[in-house]
């Protein structure tokens, strides 16, 4: 909300970067997808880092009795 997506790349000068590392805590959201697409337009490479994997593993164990390797496989697939 504080940084409108229409101006984000230009306001922060991201077109001048060689690479952008996008750190996300859960899933990729619409704004993230738009940012990645816009960066691709300017040939800026993007790396997506998924954070809080340990929390997702714990949640899936507690809620669904799902083993850690299944949670990790699902995250990688997504």
C-alpha positions in Angstrom: 0.0 0.0 0.0 2.9 2.4 0.8 4.5 1.7 -2.5 2.1 1.6 -5.5 3.1 -1.2 -7.9 2.8 1.1 -10.9 5.7 3.2 -9.8 7.7 0.8 -7.7 10.3 -0.1 -10.3 11.0 3.5 -11.3 10.8 4.9 -7.8 13.5 2.6 -6.5 15.5 2.5 -9.8 15.3 -1.3 -10.1 15.8 -1.1 -13.9 19.4 -0.3 -13.1 20.0 -3.4 -11.0 21.7 -6.5 -12.4 19.6 -8.8 -10.2 16.8 -8.5 -7.7 16.3 -10.9 -4.9 12.7 -11.2 -3.9 12.2 -12.7 -0.4 8.7 -14.0 0.3 7.3 -15.6 3.4 4.5 -17.6 1.9 3.3 -17.8 -1.6 3.9 -15.6 -4.6 1.2 -13.0 -4.8 -0.2 -11.0 -7.7 1.9 -8.0 -6.9 5.0 -10.2 -6.8 4.1 -11.7 -10.2 3.7 -8.2 -11.7 7.0 -7.1 -10.3 8.8 -10.1 -11.7 7.2 -9.6 -15.1 8.1 -5.9 -15.2 11.7 -6.7 -14.2 11.9 -9.3 -17.0 10.8 -6.6 -19.4 13.9 -4.6 -18.4 16.1 -7.8 -18.5 16.7 -7.6 -14.7 17.2 -11.1 -13.4 15.1 -12.2 -10.4 15.8 -14.7 -7.7 12.9 -15.7 -5.5 13.8 -16.8 -2.0 11.1 -18.6 0.1 11.5 -17.7 3.7 9.9 -19.3 6.9 10.1 -22.9 5.6 10.4 -24.1 9.2 7.1 -22.4 10.1 5.3 -24.1 7.1 6.8 -27.5 8.2 5.6 -27.0 11.8 2.2 -25.9 10.7 1.7 -28.9 8.4 2.8 -31.3 11.1 0.5 -29.7 13.7 -2.5 -29.4 11.4 -2.3 -32.3 8.9 0.3 -34.6 10.5 2.3 -34.2 7.2 6.0 -35.2 7.3 8.5 -32.4 6.5 9.6 -33.9 3.2 6.1 -33.6 1.8 5.8 -30.0 2.8 9.2 -29.2 1.2 8.1 -31.0 -2.0 4.9 -29.1 -2.2 6.7 -25.8 -1.8 9.3 -26.6 -4.4 6.5 -27.7 -6.8 4.6 -24.5 -6.3 
